[in-house]
Amino acid sequence: MKDIRFLEHPNLPSKKVVHTVVSGEYPQILSALQKNGITPIRIEKCNSVIKPVTEHADMVFSYIGNGKYICEKSQQKLRDELDSYGFECQGKVELLREYPHDILLNHVAIGKNLICKADYTPQAVKDCFKIIDVKQGYAKCSCAVVDENSIITDDESIFNTLSKLKFDVLLVRKGSVQLKGLNYGFIGGCCGKIAKDTLAFCGDLTTHSDFAQIKAFLNERYVYPLSLIKGDLIDIGSIIPVTEY
């Protein structure tokens, strides 16, 4: 991958993103990413988890940084493609349908920290970060990383924990993000950074009930919100950047 490098820090590109790991469930989102010069690396369906999230990247894939990752055992094609680019798989896990045995990879890195339900996070991941233990098992779903010290979440327990640790945190309401088969989706699941200054959303951000607060929070940090498609925001299981220029 000449002139392309692995992201050093998960979720935080320093340049324009080249590859993302993402669900293939929504062709219009894949096309929108491609129009923005990004190559989507699609995950495979994982039937070990409940139907609404069988194709969610944030359930089956964890990018640790510097080309290293962990994934669910079902993701053979994903492993083959990533390994062909020079990525290194650090381990495989087996997810089960029942919570909390479905959340082993649903953690979120922010800088040198990892927000997770620590007892259900693989040791190979925890060894790479300073752990912030939270009650919410679906941490990646619940958090949109903005920069090394700033995050948007729709989970009150994560908001309270991070605020006490002096992170800049915006708490938004649930209900504006759609997820087929469930009452609603989550803010982290509908977005991901595709450049240092761009947070891409799967849907029109203006449809969120807290749009004004989200836009102001991003503007203060010089991050531009990009709506990839029209219509409601959709929780697709996150856009996970893995390489950049």
C-alpha positions, 0 to 999 in steps of 0.5 A: 500500500504505497503512500498509504499507512495504518491508522496509529490510533483507532477512530482518530485519523490524522489525514484523509482515510483510505480504507474503512471496515464497515457493514455491507448492508446499505449499498448507498452508504458504500457508494457514498464512501467510494465517492469520497475516495474511501474503499469500504472493507465489508464485514461478513454476516455473523449469525451468533448475535441478534438479527438487527446487528448481524452485519455491524462492524462494531460487533465483530471487529476491533481495530487496536491501532498500527495495523493490528486488530481482533475479530469474531471467528466468523470473519474469515473473508475480512481477515483474508482481505485485511491480511492481504493489505498487511494487517495483523490479526491479534486474535479471534473471539466467539460471540454469543447471542446473550448479553454480555457475551455479545459485547466482547468487541464493542469497546471504543478507543479514544487516544490512549484510553479504552472505554469498555466493560472491562470484564468482557473485553479481550486481554489482548485489547486491554493490554494496549490501552488505559482502561476506563471501565463503564456500565454500558456494554455497547460502548462503541455503539454509544460513542462518537469519537471527535478528537483525543479528548472529545466524545459524543454519547447517548449513554448517561453512564458513559457521560458521567464517567468521562465527565469526572475524568475531565473529558469533553463530553456531549450527551445527546438524546436517544431516538433520532437514530434508526436501527431496523428491528429495534426501537432505536439505534445509537449515535456511535453506530451511525458515524465515523471519522473519514479525515482528521476534520470530518465526521461522516454520518449515515443519514442527514444529521439535521434530523437529530433532535440535538442537531444544533448542539452536535454541530456546535460541539463539532465546530468548536473542535474544527470537525465538519459533519458530513451527511453521506446520504439523505433521510434519517440517521441509520445505525449501521454498526459504525464506520471504522477507519483503518488506513489513511494517506 
